[in-house]
């Protein structure tokens, strides 16, 4: 594997997280709990779509096979998607949506801070831009964790349940493989082992503020680094890719 | 029954130094949510440099019934209006 191959895969993964989580949030458009929150979630979805485009444009250039960013998103099968399993979790209810957003945004915040000083100018520029958005996503999600955790008996029960249900998808966020290790040598990738400690501290702080129990680190789901996904991604992609698959020649 | 969250009024500043102008309102349960909702509803295309939110219940407003008492007396006293000065030619911003 060359450095360019590794960077291609790295950008693809970053783009996949953004486009899949963005799609999940976009599913809530017009279905938010109230108008203002509907707009807030849709704004976050659009932030992810925007950065996904930047990651995929770069990935397509690195790949050098004449693919466009759209090709990578709309013509790639499930087994060649590398988003973390957490990002494809269904919305379920507002509690699940917020917990997913919170757990991912803490990770994303530290990841983008690291990538913002990566020794690859293009990647660093995207990260710096995305970090501004992610700081807002995190502040939005963390505030909701506290409101729901300290809200009513029902909101507390539901957000705790959402946390228990999704905790098993957090271990995977910190897995590193050959791609990460090769880029780490070049000062490009983030060291996820360092990140994990920061993530755990910050998550615990917010859970304490919210009066929520941190679930125990039991069995952690894994697979997405190899393109192995839960049953949910196929359904998501079939909806997202429907038009391009049905009408391959369709143009904007 | 009103099941909405509290009503907050939103004021947006379009550029640094400009006055804050009333833009509309949002629902929110606390200050932080009010500010975030105002940001998401009224500034998402980047048209702002500052935001104020204030609980609608905290605004002291004039009463329509007091309209005559409050505003009418100003209308018939033309000497209250600075219209008797000669404005020098070429003076701007007056």
Interface residues (C-beta under 8 A of the other chain):
Chain A: X34 X35 X36 X37 X39 X40 X43 X139 X140 X143 X147
Chain B: X4 X5 X26 X27 X28 X29 X30 X32 X33 X36 X37 X40 X41 X44
